[in-house]
Amino acid sequence: MKNNLKGFSGRLEIIQIFIFTLVLSPSLSAQNTTSYSIKSHAITLESERALVVVDPSSSFLYLVGEDFHGINNIRGAKFKATFDGHFKAGGELLERQSTLSPFLTDFSRQSNRLPGWGRFKTISSLTDTGVPLKVDVARATGFLEWSEKVSQGEAKGFHARLSNEAQSFGWAHSPLLLNREDVPYPTAKIGWQNSKLTFDVRAFQWIGDVRGPMGSTTEPLFNRIHGTLVSGKYNTDSWGVAMLYGRAKELTQDTSSISHINAISLSGFALFHDVRFIWEMSKSSTSEEGFSWQVGGEYARENMKAGINHYVTRAGLYGEDGGTEWSHSGIPLGVMTGGQSKSSVIYAEYRNKLLPKWILFSECGTLKSAQFDYDLKWIKANLGRVILEDWDLCGTLSFEHIIPVDHLSEGPSGWMMSFGISHGIINP
């Protein structure tokens, strides 16, 4: 599906590659080594001043569940680069054809978005609710960053970043206003930091759900939402506090009727021995029922961690119907799903950091969302086995079970299993 977001993201990706080429070309023209390998990185370009690595990304999973089966196929490539200790760049291009799980099928039909990916082209019918949804979607992310030289492992001083990626704020398990699992969007950021204090100013563009006047394509373009963010945080090894203020406005043909939405968020953590307590409070100008909030705790030691999280989002936190939106894709199962939602999550993970062979993750929880009419419980588990560590190749097996609290509910339900291999893709 062609839309304005893909066009803007594509232009941003071209600009990043162009700037990246201008910056690195003098160094790469005098490169010392070029290597191609199945182990380590597929392509490595290295000189005295620059290092560039390119890797393929792929995932092939077979899905089976109650009355359905299908394939989740993702492929693409990613690169990372450093230059003189000041510049960093990176990006990833992915294409996906996928049969969605029961929860993702229901959520995507209602929101017209695939969490973390954005708008999609349907392979199966949106109106045929008796079968799982099959989608075709692409995602492009990338960044170009400048910072003052890193000394003793810490970045200090000014930094700037141009990117097409989702932003994050605070230390919560699933941040309320800015979440890195959200759909990527163009952002320009400048800031300053030292070992304890960080200050950032960001400008961004989101794509809304409302179509505007007829554009150059065969259908009206979606509305654009521009905005700015100001955030700062102070943290030590044992505690931290952060604050964010943002303002977003919708660009319309009638400049006299521009609508906007303001949002504020506070976040913090405190560490006692091996236990970390985390909290967050958020509010927008369209939410009149007080603060949305979440609290949680996590125990982490050596190769394992376990935690519990509870959140409450108020109605209107992300905007009113038909008005300006505070962009949020509503990532399901563990992350809030729209406004007027309540959820409790318990999770545990095992990962050997020194010799990563087995990766185990499980979570269970409850979700009640008035916006999407959900009242359910879920169980989810993932088992991963590293096959080739240098090549980032992993075999995976996952299980998911959705259990409606009211068995007469028309929401998602049922179980699903998937198994296969993945290379270089995290959270597909």
CORKADA-V324754 format. One record per run of one state. SS is the DSSP state (H for helix, E for strand, - for the rest). FROM is the first residue (numbers start at 0). TO is the last residue. If there is no record, write none. Layout:
# CORKADA-V324754
ss from to
SS FROM TO
SS FROM TO
This chain:
# CORKADA-V324754
ss from to
- 0 2
H 3 27
- 28 31
E 32 35
- 36 41
E 42 45
- 46 48
E 49 64
- 65 66
E 67 82
- 83 85
E 86 98
- 99 100
H 101 110
- 111 112
E 113 113
- 114 116
E 117 117
- 118 119
E 120 121
- 122 132
E 133 146
- 147 148
E 149 150
- 151 152
E 153 154
- 155 155
E 156 163
- 164 184
E 185 192
- 193 195
E 196 210
- 211 220
E 221 234
- 235 237
E 238 250
- 251 253
H 254 256
- 257 258
E 259 271
- 272 273
E 274 283
- 284 290
E 291 300
- 301 302
E 303 312
- 313 339
E 340 350
- 351 356
E 357 368
- 369 372
E 373 387
- 388 391
E 392 403
- 404 412
E 413 422
- 423 427
